[in-house]
Amino acid sequence: MIFGNVSAIIQRLYSGSVRYHAQMTRVREFIRFHQIPNPLRQRLEEYFQHAWSYTNGIDMNMVLKGFPDCLQADICLHLNRQLLTSDDAFSDASQGCLRTLSMRFKTTHAPPGDTLVHRGDLLNALFFVSRGSIEILEGDLVMAILGKGDIFGEAMHKYKMMGKSKATVRALTYCDLHKIMRDDLLDVLDMYPEFKKSFYRNLQITYCLRDEDMVAEFCTGSSIDEDGYGNEDEKDKISVGYKPRTSTRTLKSRNGST
């Protein structure tokens, strides 16, 4: 009995090792074929190693495709349960709304030094940090250090036009983030209008990345039933696009000067 269990464990370890080396060989062949230079080559290899250690080489999207939609929703709800139950933005969502939202979220893993958003990138997603530390850079200035529970992106429901980032977002440590695309979020809010108002009120973006120097087109309408705002005066007060939550914030240059 004991010998059989040990043999099974060894076999699983060997099988995992074989799969890891096979995948790493493909990554290196890709790098060699496309003549990818350092440091990009090193980043690719480090990302693969980090992702493998986190997922053990299991492609969750491929696994989910083998199940019916109802079961996929239950699995996604379980995987995103901590975010959906702890963030105030989702506090008034019905179970059906939570199931729909959970299927739209994607988990992103980032190793130290990886850039998640470049300055000038389109803000087509909202990010929720679940683990690790992230720095926000505007030029040479570190504007903020974000961690677990923080949110960055833009208040996309307040604009007709997608904004561009005024800052660069970079991982300081190994990070896990929940990410939802702009179109996916807006689709869900349209499907659940009773949830839309509370989501607009309770969403607290830690750092708004939208470049306010660009022309911002706001959603029309003054009724809270339509867009989550009380009146036109209230729109003007919060036109910066976010309601900041408390965060560790620094205003120093990269060389350490104040």
Phi and psi in degrees as a GROMACS rama.xvg file:
@    title "Ramachandran Plot"
@    xaxis  label "Phi"
@    yaxis  label "Psi"
@TYPE xy
-63.1343  -44.7225  ILE-2
-60.2938  -40.8654  PHE-3
-64.3402  -40.9619  GLY-4
-64.9473  -42.8989  ASN-5
-62.8323  -41.3261  VAL-6
-62.8545  -39.6565  SER-7
-65.8229  -40.4563  ALA-8
-63.1827  -46.2463  ILE-9
-61.0599  -40.2721  ILE-10
-64.5728  -40.8087  GLN-11
-65.7021  -42.2871  ARG-12
-61.7044  -42.7803  LEU-13
-65.4191  -42.0872  TYR-14
-62.1647  -42.8146  SER-15
-63.4325  -40.1486  GLY-16
-64.0131  -41.4118  SER-17
-62.4381  -44.7103  VAL-18
-63.7663  -39.7454  ARG-19
-62.1619  -49.5519  TYR-20
-66.7089  -33.3631  HIS-21
-65.5406  -43.1204  ALA-22
-68.408  -40.2573  GLN-23
-63.8683  -36.67  MET-24
-62.0021  -40.4504  THR-25
-63.7672  -41.4972  ARG-26
-61.5486  -44.6262  VAL-27
-69.2976  -33.575  ARG-28
-66.0641  -39.6263  GLU-29
-60.8909  -45.4412  PHE-30
-62.0406  -43.9756  ILE-31
-68.8158  -42.6169  ARG-32
-63.3087  -41.1316  PHE-33
-92.474  3.63522  HIS-34
51.8699  49.4013  GLN-35
-76.3806  124.093  ILE-36
-84.3306  165.432  PRO-37
-73.9914  151.713  ASN-38
-85.4601  -0.267436  PRO-39
-62.4076  -37.3791  LEU-40
-59.8444  -45.2547  ARG-41
-63.8599  -37.7535  GLN-42
-64.2415  -39.6246  ARG-43
-62.2751  -46.147  LEU-44
-66.1852  -41.3449  GLU-45
-66.5411  -37.7374  GLU-46
-65.8229  -42.4659  TYR-47
-60.3613  -44.5814  PHE-48
-63.5135  -41.6717  GLN-49
-65.9898  -46.0667  HIS-50
-62.9296  -37.8436  ALA-51
-66.4964  -43.1133  TRP-52
-63.9058  -28.8618  SER-53
-82.9189  -37.3497  TYR-54
-109.771  -7.91772  THR-55
58.3319  30.7487  ASN-56
78.3654  10.7475  GLY-57
-91.7757  121.536  ILE-58
-85.233  103.539  ASP-59
-63.067  -35.8267  MET-60
-63.8881  -39.8189  ASN-61
-67.6664  -37.8544  MET-62
-64.8259  -44.2446  VAL-63
-62.9354  -35.1128  LEU-64
-61.3607  -20.2915  LYS-65
-82.2031  -1.86986  GLY-66
-113.86  155.552  PHE-67
-65.8002  159.996  PRO-68
-56.6748  -40.164  ASP-69
-63.0866  -37.888  CYS-70
-75.6172  -35.2162  LEU-71
-59.0248  -42.0238  GLN-72
-63.2344  -40.706  ALA-73
-64.3068  -41.1947  ASP-74
-65.9524  -46.4903  ILE-75
-63.5629  -37.1763  CYS-76
-63.2743  -39.4288  LEU-77
-65.8094  -42.6453  HIS-78
-67.9241  -29.6069  LEU-79
-106.837  13.4369  ASN-80
-60.8787  -38.6909  ARG-81
-63.9603  -44.0634  GLN-82
-64.3856  -48.6988  LEU-83
-70.2229  -22.2183  LEU-84
-98.5246  -14.7111  THR-85
-105.161  -25.6521  SER-86
-88.2659  131.971  ASP-87
-61.5859  -24.947  ASP-88
-60.3405  -26.2601  ALA-89
-106.277  11.0575  PHE-90
-65.0534  -30.0539  SER-91
-102  10.7049  ASP-92
-76.454  139.371  ALA-93
-73.2868  167.292  SER-94
-61.8876  -38.9492  GLN-95
-64.5772  -39.867  GLY-96
-64.8936  -42.9303  CYS-97
-62.1472  -39.3888  LEU-98
-64.4431  -40.8245  ARG-99
-67.8852  -43.9764  THR-100
-60.3561  -44.0704  LEU-101
-61.2875  -30.2682  SER-102
-76.8284  -14.6931  MET-103
-93.6768  -17.5334  ARG-104
-77.4622  143.916  PHE-105
-123.209  143.452  LYS-106
-94.2975  130.465  THR-107
-116.997  134.296  THR-108
-111.644  137.242  HIS-109
-136.515  127.905  ALA-110
-81.4333  165.715  PRO-111
-56.2123  136.115  PRO-112
89.4137  -9.837  GLY-113
-74.9392  134.698  ASP-114
-91.9565  120.404  THR-115
-87.7615  -37.3152  LEU-116
-139.291  130.903  VAL-117
-95.4934  153.028  HIS-118
-60.3308  129.915  ARG-119
95.1598  -9.95107  GLY-120
-66.0277  148.954  ASP-121
-68.4706  138.313  LEU-122
-89.8078  76.272  LEU-123
-97.9497  11.4859  ASN-124
-153.471  159.802  ALA-125
-114.362  133.929  LEU-126
-114.371  135.925  PHE-127
-119.157  119.52  PHE-128
-81.3354  124.138  VAL-129
-108.885  -17.9776  SER-130
-161.016  143.236  ARG-131
98.1765  -177.507  GLY-132
-125.069  141.825  SER-133
-132.258  140.047  ILE-134
-109.603  145.573  GLU-135
-108.89  121.25  ILE-136
-114.985  128.239  LEU-137
-116.697  100.736  GLU-138
68.1424  -124.258  GLY-139
-94.9115  2.41871  ASP-140
-96.7466  133.504  LEU-141
-85.6643  107.4  VAL-142
-84.7339  -28.78  MET-143
-163.905  152.632  ALA-144
-117.131  118.629  ILE-145
-105.562  153.117  LEU-146
-143.056  -161.124  GLY-147
-53.9437  131.596  LYS-148
92.0096  -9.9874  GLY-149
-84.417  157.738  ASP-150
-130.766  137.717  ILE-151
-138.304  155.365  PHE-152
143.003  -136.506  GLY-153
-140.369  158.544  GLU-154
-77.656  81.1848  ALA-155
-63.6078  -22.7334  MET-156
-72.8763  -10.9672  HIS-157
-93.6535  -3.76334  LYS-158
-129.492  140.292  TYR-159
-73.7999  -38.1363  LYS-160
-100.626  140.393  MET-161
-68.7791  133.694  MET-162
-86.2282  174.424  GLY-163
-117.403  151.057  LYS-164
-76.2899  136.2  SER-165
-91.9974  -3.00452  LYS-166
-141.621  167.25  ALA-167
-104.138  136.532  THR-168
-113.469  123.523  VAL-169
-133.698  139.921  ARG-170
-75.5655  131.561  ALA-171
-91.6605  -31.6747  LEU-172
-132.155  -178.667  THR-173
-64.4512  128.659  TYR-174
-127.614  146.709  CYS-175
-121.165  133.218  ASP-176
-134.852  146.922  LEU-177
-97.3159  131.095  HIS-178
-128.128  133.689  LYS-179
-129.989  131.445  ILE-180
-72.2867  149.407  MET-181
-52.7085  -52.3124  ARG-182
-63.3204  -38.3193  ASP-183
-64.3751  -43.6237  ASP-184
-64.9185  -45.7367  LEU-185
-64.3962  -35.2958  LEU-186
-62.1008  -44.6513  ASP-187
-65.0767  -41.4835  VAL-188
-63.5189  -34.9425  LEU-189
-69.7289  -32.955  ASP-190
-72.7834  -27.3661  MET-191
-125.167  72.5848  TYR-192
-61.1675  -27.7488  PRO-193
-68.5049  -22.7215  GLU-194
-89.8894  -25.4406  PHE-195
-55.2468  -46.7198  LYS-196
-62.3992  -45.5002  LYS-197
-68.6805  -34.7071  SER-198
-63.1253  -44.9169  PHE-199
-60.5102  -41.3302  TYR-200
-69.0853  -40.0582  ARG-201
-93.6706  -15.2333  ASN-202
-64.837  122.733  LEU-203
-121.594  99.4349  GLN-204
-82.2146  122.206  ILE-205
-65.267  -43.7491  THR-206
-138.707  116.618  TYR-207
-83.4552  122.791  CYS-208
-90.5342  -7.74015  LEU-209
-62.3069  133.621  ARG-210
-80.8889  105.554  ASP-211
-75.1841  -6.98109  GLU-212
-72.1414  -20.0856  ASP-213
-79.2927  159.248  MET-214
-70.7592  122.937  VAL-215
-104.234  127.162  ALA-216
-104.174  119.318  GLU-217
-89.9781  152.063  PHE-218
-63.2789  140.688  CYS-219
-81.3684  164.007  THR-220
103.242  144.11  GLY-221
-116.893  -2.69103  SER-222
-84.7923  136.129  SER-223
-65.6841  -23.3035  ILE-224
-67.6436  -22.0977  ASP-225
-100.706  -41.4076  GLU-226
-133.971  4.99523  ASP-227
89.6882  -1.4554  GLY-228
-101.759  152.17  TYR-229
-79.3985  -43.3581  GLY-230
-162.268  179.788  ASN-231
-65.4554  -36.2073  GLU-232
-62.5886  -39.7927  ASP-233
-64.8337  -36.4393  GLU-234
-58.8024  -44.4349  LYS-235
-62.3953  -36.4033  ASP-236
-68.0464  -32.0207  LYS-237
-114.996  26.1604  ILE-238
-70.6306  -7.85436  SER-239
-67.4576  -14.4204  VAL-240
97.8303  7.77437  GLY-241
-164.358  160.563  TYR-242
-114.266  103.365  LYS-243
-67.6369  141.303  PRO-244
-103.733  164.923  ARG-245
-64.0763  134.951  THR-246
-150.048  154.035  SER-247
-68.151  117.693  THR-248
-123.915  133.821  ARG-249
-125.381  151.401  THR-250
-132.364  72.939  LEU-251
-134.475  157.775  LYS-252
-80.759  168.065  SER-253
-66.3962  -22.6706  ARG-254
-88.8147  3.43047  ASN-255
97.9686  -6.44317  GLY-256
-76.0975  153.076  SER-257
